Amino acid sequence: MVIILLLLPLLGALAALLFKNGAAKTVALLFALAELGVAVFLLSQFIPDASTQFAVDYAWIESFGIHFKAGIDGISMVMVLLTTILVPLIILTTFKHEYKNQPVMYSLILFMQAGLLLVFTALDGFLFYVGWEAALLPIYFICALWGGADRVRITLKFFIYTFAGSLFMLLGIIYLYLQTPGKTFALDAFYNLNLDASQQSVMFWAFFLAFAIKMPLFPFHTWQPDTYTEAPSAGTMMLSGIMLKMGIYGVIRWLIPISPLGFDRWVCTVIVLAVIGIVYASLIAFNQKDGKRLIAYSSIGHVGLIAAGIFAWNVQGVQGAMIQMLNHGINVVGLFFIMDIISRRLNTRDITQMGGIAKVAPQFAIAFLIIVLGTVALPLTNGFIGEFLLLNGIFQYNIWLSAVAGLTIIFGAVYMLRMYKKVMQGETNTLTATFTDITGSEKVVLGIICLLIIVIGVYPQVILHISEASVTNLIDQVNQKKLISVK
C-alpha cells in the first residue's frame, strides 16, 4: 500500500499532462481524491502502537547500500493524512482560476505530493534526500512560472536558500553512511551509531540548517514572506500547508534521534531562536497592509512555537507539534484561500482599502471568522489543543520561555482579529459594495476547512491517539541513548 501511496500521484502527474486545461484540473482532483482514499484505507488498517507498518524494503543501488525502504508509524501517519487531505483541497481552490498551461501546473502539484509523501515515509537516508529534492523542484517551477511580477528574483532566492541547506544535510547523510558498520543508509542504522559529542554536534548543524531553512525558523526565514507573497495561491498553500512541515518532521524523525548529544548541547540556543522568531514575526505582522504578507508572518510565529515545543522534547511538546502541524496546515490553507477570493474579486490585497464585506457576503464572513478563530486558538477550535500542549511542553522546559512564547496567542489574536475587522466590518465602499458571496467550489473548500477546524477542536483525541505511542517511544529511545552516552 505504501508503494501505491507513492506511485499514484506520479501516475496522476503523467495523466494530467495528457488532458487539456479544463480536463487536467478534473483529472488531478480525481487522482488526489484517490490518494486520499488510499490514506484513509491505510488509517483504517493502522494499529496505533510504536511499530512501523506497511513497510517495504527493496534493494535499489545495492553496491552503495541504498534501499527503497519506506513505512508508516504514528508520526508518519499524521503527515500522510495532512498531505492527502490538503492536496485535493488546494487543487479545488484553483477551479475558478484560469492559469496558462494548466496541465503542467497540476502535474507539478501531484509530482510534489509524491515527493512530500516520500519524505514522510522514507526509512533510508538516501531515499529521504531524493524525496526532499523531488518536492523542491516542482514548487520552484510553480512559483517561477505562475508567480507575481517579481517572481524570478524571489524564487531564485528561495531555491538557493533551500538547496544550500539541503547540501549540508546531504553531507551529513554521507558522513553517517560512512560510519555505519555495513555501509548502509538505513535510518535504524543511523540511530544505532555511537558518535561522540563533537561528531553529533556537527551532525546536528548539518541537518538543522536544512530543516530550519525549510520551516523556516528565525533567522533563516528571510526567503519566506516574499516567496509566499509572490507565489500563486496554490503554490503558497503547498508551501505553507505542507512543505514547511518537512522541516518540522525532519527534526522529529532525523535530527534529534540521530544526534541526541548535539541536541543537548544546542537545544537552548534553538528554543531561544524560536521564541525570538515568534515575537519578531508577530510584531512585523502588526504593520502589514498586504493580507497575504500578514498571513506569511503569522505562519512564521506559529512555526516558531511548534519548533520550541519539539525542542523542549517531552511528550506534551512533541504531541502538540504533531497535532499543530495538521491544524496549521488546515488553517493556513483556509486563510490563503480567503485572501485569494478577496484578491480575485477586488484586484487588491490591501486590507486598508476594504471594509463592510460581511454585509454583502454573509456566508464568506462566517467561514472567514471560523478560520480566524481556529488560527488564534479559541477553545473548541483546532488551534487550541495544539497551542495548549506546545506551551505546556515549553513550560516544563523553562517557565520564562513559555511565558514569552505564549505571546504568540495574544499577538495573533490582535492582528488577526484586527485584519478581520478592517476587511469584513464597517461600511462598504465603492470597492467592496459589489463583492459577491462564495459559490460552488469555494463553498466546498471553506465548508470542509471549517468542519475540520470544529471537529478537531471538539475531539482532538482522534489525532493525538494516532501518534502518541510512536512519539513516546521515540522520546524514550533518545533519552535512553543520552543516558548510555553519559555513562
C-alpha positions as CSV (number, residue, x, y, z in Angstrom):
1,M,0.0,0.0,0.0
2,V,2.9,2.4,0.6
3,I,4.1,1.8,-2.9
4,I,0.6,2.6,-4.2
5,L,0.6,5.7,-2.0
6,L,3.8,6.9,-3.6
7,L,3.1,5.9,-7.2
8,L,-0.5,7.1,-7.5
9,P,0.5,10.9,-7.5
10,L,3.2,10.2,-10.1
11,L,0.6,8.4,-12.4
12,G,-1.7,11.4,-11.8
13,A,1.0,13.8,-12.8
14,L,1.5,12.0,-16.1
15,A,-2.2,11.7,-16.7
16,A,-2.8,15.4,-16.1
17,L,-0.3,16.2,-18.9
18,L,-2.4,14.2,-21.4
19,F,-5.5,16.4,-21.0
20,K,-6.3,20.0,-22.0
21,N,-6.8,22.8,-19.4
22,G,-10.3,22.1,-18.2
23,A,-10.0,18.4,-18.1
24,A,-6.5,18.5,-16.5
25,K,-7.8,20.0,-13.2
26,T,-10.5,17.4,-13.0
27,V,-8.1,14.6,-13.6
28,A,-5.7,16.0,-11.0
29,L,-8.6,16.3,-8.5
30,L,-9.7,12.7,-9.1
31,F,-6.2,11.3,-8.5
32,A,-5.8,13.5,-5.4
33,L,-9.1,12.1,-4.1
34,A,-8.0,8.6,-4.9
35,E,-4.8,9.2,-2.9
36,L,-6.9,10.4,0.0
37,G,-8.9,7.2,-0.3
38,V,-5.6,5.2,-0.1
39,A,-4.6,7.2,3.0
40,V,-8.0,6.5,4.7
41,F,-7.6,2.8,3.9
42,L,-4.2,2.8,5.5
43,L,-5.6,4.6,8.5
44,S,-8.4,2.0,8.8
45,Q,-5.7,-0.8,8.9
46,F,-3.3,1.2,11.1
47,I,-2.6,-0.1,14.7
48,P,-1.7,3.0,16.8
49,D,1.3,1.5,18.5
50,A,5.0,2.3,18.2
51,S,5.7,-0.1,15.3
52,T,6.4,0.7,11.7
53,Q,3.7,-0.7,9.5
54,F,3.1,-1.3,5.8
55,A,6.9,-1.4,5.4
56,V,8.6,-2.1,2.1
57,D,12.3,-2.8,1.6
58,Y,13.7,-3.4,-1.9
59,A,17.4,-3.2,-2.9
60,W,17.8,-0.2,-5.1
61,I,21.5,0.6,-5.6
62,E,22.8,-2.4,-3.6
63,S,26.5,-1.7,-4.2
64,F,26.2,1.5,-2.2
65,G,23.8,0.1,0.4
66,I,20.8,2.1,-0.9
67,H,17.4,0.6,-0.4
68,F,13.9,1.7,-1.3
69,K,12.8,1.4,2.3
70,A,9.7,3.0,3.5
71,G,7.0,2.6,6.1
72,I,4.4,4.3,8.3
73,D,4.3,4.7,12.0
74,G,2.1,7.1,14.1
75,I,4.3,10.1,13.3
76,S,4.3,9.4,9.6
77,M,0.5,8.6,9.6
78,V,-0.4,12.1,10.7
79,M,1.8,13.6,8.0
80,V,0.3,11.4,5.3
81,L,-3.2,12.5,6.4
82,L,-2.1,16.1,6.3
83,T,-0.7,15.8,2.8
84,T,-3.6,13.8,1.3
85,I,-6.3,15.9,2.9
86,L,-4.8,19.3,1.8
87,V,-3.8,18.5,-1.8
88,P,-7.3,17.9,-3.1
89,L,-8.5,21.0,-1.3
90,I,-5.6,23.0,-2.8
91,I,-6.5,21.7,-6.3
92,L,-10.1,22.6,-5.7
93,T,-9.2,26.2,-4.8
94,T,-7.8,26.7,-8.3
95,F,-11.1,25.8,-10.1
96,K,-12.0,29.4,-10.5
97,H,-8.6,30.4,-11.8
98,E,-7.6,30.3,-15.5
99,Y,-3.9,29.5,-15.4
100,K,-1.8,29.2,-18.6
101,N,-0.5,25.6,-19.2
102,Q,-2.8,24.1,-16.6
103,P,-1.8,20.5,-17.4
104,V,1.8,21.4,-16.4
105,M,0.7,23.1,-13.2
106,Y,-1.5,20.3,-12.0
107,S,1.2,17.8,-13.0
108,L,3.7,19.6,-10.8
109,I,1.4,19.7,-7.8
110,L,0.9,15.9,-8.0
111,F,4.6,15.3,-8.5
112,M,5.3,17.5,-5.5
113,Q,2.8,15.4,-3.5
114,A,4.7,12.3,-4.3
115,G,8.0,13.9,-3.1
116,L,6.3,15.0,0.1
117,L,4.9,11.6,0.8
118,L,8.3,10.0,0.1
119,V,9.9,12.4,2.7
120,F,7.2,11.4,5.3
121,T,7.6,7.6,4.8
122,A,11.3,7.1,3.9
123,L,13.3,4.9,6.2
124,D,16.5,5.2,4.2
125,G,18.7,8.3,4.2
126,F,19.3,8.4,0.5
127,L,15.6,7.9,-0.2
128,F,14.7,10.7,2.2
129,Y,17.1,13.1,0.4
130,V,15.6,12.1,-3.0
131,G,12.1,12.9,-1.7
132,W,13.4,16.2,-0.2
133,E,14.7,17.4,-3.5
134,A,11.8,15.9,-5.5
135,A,9.4,18.1,-3.5
136,L,11.6,21.2,-4.0
137,L,11.8,21.2,-7.9
138,P,8.0,21.3,-8.6
139,I,7.4,24.2,-6.3
140,Y,10.3,26.1,-7.8
141,F,8.7,25.9,-11.2
142,I,5.2,26.6,-9.9
143,C,6.4,29.8,-8.3
144,A,8.7,30.8,-11.2
145,L,6.1,30.2,-13.9
146,W,2.8,31.4,-12.3
147,G,4.0,33.8,-9.6
148,G,3.8,37.6,-9.4
149,A,5.8,40.3,-11.1
150,D,9.0,39.8,-9.1
151,R,8.7,36.0,-9.2
152,V,12.1,35.3,-10.8
153,R,14.3,37.1,-8.3
154,I,12.2,35.9,-5.3
155,T,12.0,32.3,-6.5
156,L,15.8,32.2,-7.2
157,K,16.4,33.3,-3.6
158,F,14.1,30.7,-2.3
159,F,15.8,28.0,-4.3
160,I,19.3,29.0,-3.3
161,Y,18.4,29.1,0.4
162,T,16.7,25.7,0.4
163,F,19.2,24.0,-1.9
164,A,22.2,25.2,0.1
165,G,20.6,23.8,3.3
166,S,19.9,20.6,1.5
167,L,23.6,20.2,0.6
168,F,24.6,20.4,4.3
169,M,22.1,17.6,5.0
170,L,23.4,15.5,2.1
171,L,27.0,15.8,3.5
172,G,25.6,14.8,6.9
173,I,23.8,11.7,5.4
174,I,27.0,10.7,3.6
175,Y,29.1,11.0,6.8
176,L,26.6,8.9,8.7
177,Y,26.6,6.3,5.9
178,L,30.4,6.1,6.1
179,Q,30.2,5.5,9.9
180,T,27.8,2.6,9.7
181,P,29.5,-0.9,10.0
182,G,27.7,-2.3,7.0
183,K,27.8,0.9,4.9
184,T,24.1,1.4,4.7
185,F,21.7,4.4,4.6
186,A,19.1,2.7,6.8
187,L,17.5,5.0,9.4
188,D,17.7,2.4,12.2
189,A,21.5,2.0,11.4
190,F,21.9,5.8,11.8
191,Y,20.0,5.6,15.1
192,N,22.4,2.9,16.4
193,L,25.6,4.8,15.7
194,N,27.8,5.6,18.7
195,L,29.1,9.0,17.7
196,D,30.9,11.2,20.3
197,A,29.5,14.6,21.3
198,S,31.7,16.6,18.8
199,Q,30.6,14.4,15.9
200,Q,27.0,14.7,17.0
201,S,27.2,18.5,17.2
202,V,28.5,18.6,13.6
203,M,25.6,16.3,12.5
204,F,23.2,18.4,14.4
205,W,24.1,21.5,12.5
206,A,24.3,19.7,9.1
207,F,20.7,18.6,9.5
208,F,19.4,21.6,11.4
209,L,20.4,24.1,8.7
210,A,18.4,22.2,6.1
211,F,15.3,21.8,8.4
212,A,15.5,25.4,9.9
213,I,15.5,26.9,6.4
214,K,12.6,24.8,5.3
215,M,10.4,25.6,8.3
216,P,11.6,28.5,8.3
217,L,13.0,29.3,11.7
218,F,14.4,32.7,12.7
219,P,16.9,33.9,11.4
220,F,16.7,31.6,8.4
221,H,13.3,32.9,7.4
222,T,14.1,35.8,5.1
223,W,13.1,33.9,1.9
224,Q,9.6,33.1,3.2
225,P,7.5,36.3,3.3
226,D,8.5,37.3,-0.3
227,T,8.0,33.8,-1.7
228,Y,4.6,33.3,-0.1
229,T,3.5,36.8,-1.4
230,E,4.8,36.3,-4.9
231,A,3.8,32.7,-5.4
232,P,0.5,31.8,-7.0
233,S,-2.1,30.9,-4.4
234,A,-1.9,27.2,-5.0
235,G,1.9,27.4,-4.6
236,T,1.6,29.4,-1.4
237,M,-0.8,26.8,0.0
238,M,1.5,23.9,-0.9
239,L,4.5,25.7,0.7
240,S,2.8,26.8,3.9
241,G,0.3,24.0,4.3
242,I,2.6,21.0,3.7
243,M,6.1,21.7,2.6
244,L,7.3,23.6,5.7
245,K,6.2,20.5,7.7
246,M,9.0,18.6,6.0
247,G,11.5,20.6,8.2
248,I,9.5,20.0,11.4
249,Y,9.1,16.3,10.6
250,G,12.8,16.1,9.8
251,V,13.7,17.4,13.3
252,I,11.5,14.8,15.0
253,R,12.4,11.8,12.8
254,W,16.0,12.5,11.9
255,L,17.8,15.3,13.7
256,I,17.2,14.7,17.4
257,P,17.2,10.8,17.4
258,I,20.5,10.8,15.3
259,S,22.3,13.4,17.3
260,P,20.9,13.5,20.9
261,L,24.2,14.8,22.4
262,G,24.4,17.5,19.8
263,F,20.7,18.3,20.5
264,D,21.6,18.6,24.3
265,R,24.4,21.0,23.5
266,W,22.4,23.3,21.3
267,V,18.8,23.0,22.5
268,C,18.7,26.2,24.5
269,T,20.1,28.2,21.5
270,V,17.4,26.8,19.2
271,I,14.5,27.4,21.6
272,V,15.6,30.9,22.2
273,L,15.8,31.5,18.4
274,A,12.3,30.0,18.0
275,V,10.9,32.3,20.7
276,I,12.6,35.3,19.2
277,G,11.0,34.4,15.9
278,I,7.6,34.2,17.5
279,V,7.8,37.8,18.8
280,Y,9.6,39.2,15.8
281,A,7.2,37.8,13.2
282,S,4.2,38.9,15.3
283,L,5.4,42.4,15.7
284,I,6.1,42.7,11.9
285,A,2.6,41.2,11.2
286,F,1.0,44.2,13.0
287,N,2.3,46.6,10.4
288,Q,1.4,44.6,7.2
289,K,-1.2,46.1,4.8
290,D,-0.9,43.2,2.3
291,G,-3.2,40.4,3.7
292,K,-1.1,37.7,2.1
293,R,2.1,39.0,3.7
294,L,0.4,39.3,7.1
295,I,-0.5,35.7,7.0
296,A,3.0,34.8,5.9
297,Y,4.5,36.4,9.0
298,S,1.7,34.8,11.1
299,S,2.9,31.5,9.9
300,I,6.5,32.2,11.0
301,G,5.2,32.9,14.5
302,H,3.2,29.7,14.7
303,V,6.0,27.6,13.3
304,G,8.3,29.1,15.9
305,L,6.0,27.9,18.6
306,I,5.9,24.4,17.1
307,A,9.7,24.3,16.9
308,A,10.1,25.4,20.5
309,G,7.6,22.7,21.6
310,I,9.6,20.0,19.8
311,F,13.0,21.1,21.2
312,A,11.5,21.0,24.7
313,W,11.5,17.2,23.9
314,N,8.7,15.9,26.1
315,V,5.5,14.1,25.2
316,Q,3.3,17.2,25.6
317,G,5.6,19.4,23.4
318,V,6.1,16.8,20.6
319,Q,2.4,15.7,20.6
320,G,1.4,19.4,20.5
321,A,3.7,19.7,17.5
322,M,2.1,16.7,15.8
323,I,-1.4,17.9,16.0
324,Q,-0.5,21.5,15.4
325,M,1.3,20.6,12.1
326,L,-2.1,19.3,10.9
327,N,-4.0,22.2,12.4
328,H,-1.6,24.8,11.0
329,G,-1.9,23.3,7.5
330,I,-5.7,23.4,7.6
331,N,-5.9,26.9,9.0
332,V,-3.2,28.5,6.8
333,V,-4.7,27.0,3.6
334,G,-8.0,28.4,4.7
335,L,-6.5,31.9,5.3
336,F,-4.6,32.0,2.0
337,F,-7.8,30.8,0.1
338,I,-9.8,33.6,1.9
339,M,-7.2,36.1,0.7
340,D,-7.2,34.6,-2.8
341,I,-11.0,35.0,-3.0
342,I,-10.7,38.6,-1.9
343,S,-7.9,39.3,-4.3
344,R,-9.8,37.9,-7.3
345,R,-12.9,39.9,-6.6
346,L,-11.3,43.2,-5.6
347,N,-7.9,43.0,-7.5
348,T,-6.1,44.1,-4.3
349,R,-4.8,42.6,-1.1
350,D,-4.5,45.9,0.7
351,I,-6.7,45.5,3.8
352,T,-6.8,49.2,4.4
353,Q,-8.9,49.6,1.2
354,M,-11.5,47.1,2.3
355,G,-14.5,47.1,4.7
356,G,-18.1,46.0,5.1
357,I,-17.7,42.8,3.1
358,A,-19.7,40.9,5.8
359,K,-22.8,42.9,4.8
360,V,-22.8,41.7,1.2
361,A,-21.2,38.2,1.7
362,P,-22.5,36.7,5.0
363,Q,-21.5,33.1,4.2
364,F,-18.0,34.2,3.3
365,A,-17.9,36.3,6.6
366,I,-18.9,33.2,8.7
367,A,-16.3,31.0,7.1
368,F,-13.6,33.7,7.4
369,L,-14.4,34.1,11.1
370,I,-14.2,30.4,11.9
371,I,-10.8,30.1,10.3
372,V,-9.6,33.2,12.1
373,L,-10.8,31.8,15.4
374,G,-9.1,28.5,14.7
375,T,-5.9,30.4,13.9
376,V,-6.0,32.4,17.2
377,A,-6.6,29.2,19.2
378,L,-10.1,29.8,20.5
379,P,-11.2,26.9,22.8
380,L,-13.2,24.3,20.9
381,T,-11.3,25.1,17.6
382,N,-8.4,23.0,16.3
383,G,-5.7,25.5,17.2
384,F,-6.4,25.5,20.9
385,I,-5.3,22.0,21.8
386,G,-2.1,22.2,19.8
387,E,-1.0,25.5,21.3
388,F,-2.0,24.4,24.8
389,L,0.1,21.3,24.5
390,L,3.0,23.2,23.0
391,L,3.0,25.8,25.7
392,N,2.7,23.0,28.3
393,G,5.8,21.3,26.8
394,I,7.8,24.6,26.8
395,F,6.7,25.3,30.3
396,Q,8.2,22.1,31.5
397,Y,11.5,23.1,29.9
398,N,11.5,26.7,31.1
399,I,8.7,28.8,32.6
400,W,10.1,32.2,31.3
401,L,10.5,31.0,27.7
402,S,7.0,29.6,27.9
403,A,5.7,33.0,29.1
404,V,7.3,34.8,26.1
405,A,6.2,32.0,23.7
406,G,2.7,32.5,24.9
407,L,2.7,36.0,23.4
408,T,2.0,34.4,20.1
409,I,-1.6,33.7,21.2
410,I,-2.1,37.3,22.4
411,F,-0.3,38.9,19.4
412,G,-2.0,36.6,17.0
413,A,-5.5,37.4,18.3
414,V,-4.8,41.1,18.0
415,Y,-3.5,41.2,14.4
416,M,-5.8,38.5,13.0
417,L,-9.0,40.0,14.6
418,R,-7.9,43.5,13.6
419,M,-7.5,42.2,10.0
420,Y,-10.9,40.7,10.1
421,K,-12.4,43.9,11.4
422,K,-10.8,46.0,8.7
423,V,-11.8,43.6,5.9
424,M,-15.3,42.5,6.9
425,Q,-16.9,45.0,9.2
426,G,-17.8,48.7,9.0
427,E,-19.5,50.2,5.9
428,T,-19.0,49.1,2.4
429,N,-17.1,51.3,0.0
430,T,-17.0,51.7,-3.8
431,L,-14.6,48.8,-4.0
432,T,-16.4,46.3,-1.7
433,A,-20.0,47.1,-2.4
434,T,-20.1,44.7,-5.4
435,F,-18.3,41.9,-3.5
436,T,-20.2,38.6,-4.2
437,D,-20.7,35.8,-1.8
438,I,-19.0,32.4,-2.1
439,T,-20.3,29.8,-4.6
440,G,-19.6,26.3,-5.9
441,S,-16.1,25.1,-5.2
442,E,-15.4,28.0,-2.8
443,K,-18.3,26.8,-0.6
444,V,-17.0,23.2,-0.7
445,V,-13.4,24.1,0.3
446,L,-14.3,26.6,3.0
447,G,-17.0,24.3,4.3
448,I,-14.6,21.3,4.6
449,I,-12.0,23.5,6.3
450,C,-14.5,25.0,8.8
451,L,-15.8,21.5,9.6
452,L,-12.2,20.2,10.2
453,I,-11.5,23.2,12.5
454,I,-14.5,22.4,14.6
455,V,-14.3,18.6,14.7
456,I,-10.6,18.5,15.6
457,G,-11.2,21.3,18.2
458,V,-14.1,19.4,19.8
459,Y,-12.4,15.9,19.6
460,P,-8.6,16.1,19.1
461,Q,-8.0,12.7,20.7
462,V,-8.6,11.0,17.4
463,I,-5.5,12.7,16.0
464,L,-3.4,12.5,19.2
465,H,-4.1,8.8,19.6
466,I,-2.5,8.1,16.2
467,S,0.9,9.5,17.1
468,E,1.0,9.1,20.9
469,A,2.7,5.7,21.1
470,S,5.3,6.5,18.4
471,V,6.1,9.9,20.0
472,T,6.5,8.3,23.4
473,N,8.7,5.5,22.1
474,L,10.9,7.9,20.2
475,I,11.4,10.2,23.2
476,D,12.3,7.2,25.4
477,Q,14.8,6.0,22.8
478,V,16.5,9.4,22.7
479,N,16.6,9.8,26.4
480,Q,18.0,6.2,26.9
481,K,20.7,6.9,24.3
482,K,21.7,10.1,26.1
483,L,21.9,8.2,29.4
484,I,24.1,5.5,27.9
485,S,26.4,8.1,26.4
486,V,26.8,9.9,29.8
487,K,27.7,6.6,31.5
